Amino acid sequence: MFAASQIGIFLATTPMALATAAIGWRWTFVMTAMATAVIAGFFFWLVADDPPGRAPPPRAPETLKQILLGLREVWRTPGLGKVLAVHAFIYASMVTVLGLWAGPYLSDVHGLDAIARGNVLFAMAAAQLIGILCYGPLDRIFNTRKWIVIAGGSGTLLTLLLLAVLPGIALVPAVVLLVLLCGVTSYSLVVVAHGRSLFPDHLAGRGVTTVNIAQVVGSAFLPILTGFIVGAGPTDTVIRPESAYRLAFGTIAFFFAVGLVAYLTAEDVKPRQS
Amino acid sequence: MTLIAVIGALLHTAADSGTMLVLSRALLGLGSAASFMSVVVLCSRWFPRDRLSLTLS
């Protein structure tokens, strides 16, 4: 599902640019709205709440008070805080680099033009997609979710730290590290599965959305924070120094490490027992 | 919730001010986020728990 959702990310790059050039951005959005409406219609028509052959469990409508009490129950779930801590910075670390700083970094530090930057960003997005598909079966193979996340997190931390501490890094190793970062930082789905396993069925919806809130908060926090850091450099030049980007990568690594360390003490939920 | 995203996208096409642009994009985000999370919950209902990561991937 996460990999399929990346199709939209790819369509929002060159295809969307071509469509915008051909019919304008307003009509491009009309087309995407229509496509989304058609898909929603098919989804409503074809997808059931429960799989065939299994009777739907009783789901009585809840009052607002019951909904809020359920949310309180979710927030009191043992072990949730450690999952939220790491989840806040996994996708955020990757997307802050991919979506925000990789392009300017490759331009300012390595002098890449728009097409070359686009190629690198495409490779990073492709690596992320491949990574998502690779992480999917790992928790069942190794019968652990926690240690999949910690192993992947170690890779994230290593790539970020190398980008942060190596001065004057050449283009090829820099690109390799950026692509590796995206490929290895694709285990959010394992954390979502870990988070889901903490909640009883009647709190599944509120539980997974609560887990996802952490990701949204982190994905807003890191771009804003690193924006201040990179923007704090000299203002008399349009090209930002490498040191500003290294500091931004280091800051992302720091917050990611804080989340990962908090997660280290989380209780593992083994897939074959969950 | 997906229809809210559709309405946001359509309003976005007609935006003639910064405020309308931001509001339409907020609707787009609200609908998209909620429908995405609904599919995560559906995956957890449809498939065995030990295959949730595989399904999500």
Interface residues (C-beta under 8 A of the other chain):
Chain A: M1 F2 A3 S5 R26 W27 F29 V30 T32 A33 T36 A37 I39 A40 F43 V47 D49 D50 P51 I132 L133 Y135 G136 P137 L138 D139 R140 R145 L189 V190 V192 A193 R196 S197 A204 G205 V208 T209 N212 V216 P271 R272 S274
Chain B: T2 L3 A5 V6 A9 L10 H12 T13 A14 A33 S35 F36 M37 S38 V39 V40 V41 L42 C43 S44 R45 W46 R49 D50 R51 L52 S53 L54 T55 L56 S57
